[in-house]
Amino acid sequence: MNTTKRLTRSSTDKYVGGVSAGLANHLGIDPTLVRVGWVFATLVSGGAAILAYAAMLVVVPREDEDTHIDDRLPGVPA
């Protein structure tokens, strides 16, 4: 039995793609804090944080997807 908590995008608590809510759930904090952090990071970085958000939107799976890490990364030892 695998008890490791995976980072996933939220499919219920989302405004854009569920990245902030998923990250907040993974870290055990309020999603509003993560969303405010994204806005602050975007302003401070001159927009580079938007690229990080977009990358996470593509890479991090939704919580309702049935794929396992073994299925997504063939050839990589678990």
Secondary structure, 3 states (H helix, E strand, C coil): CCCCCCCCECCCCCCCCCHHHHHHHHHCCCHHHHHHHHHHHHHHCCCHHHHHHHHHHHHCCECCCCCCHHHHCCCCCC
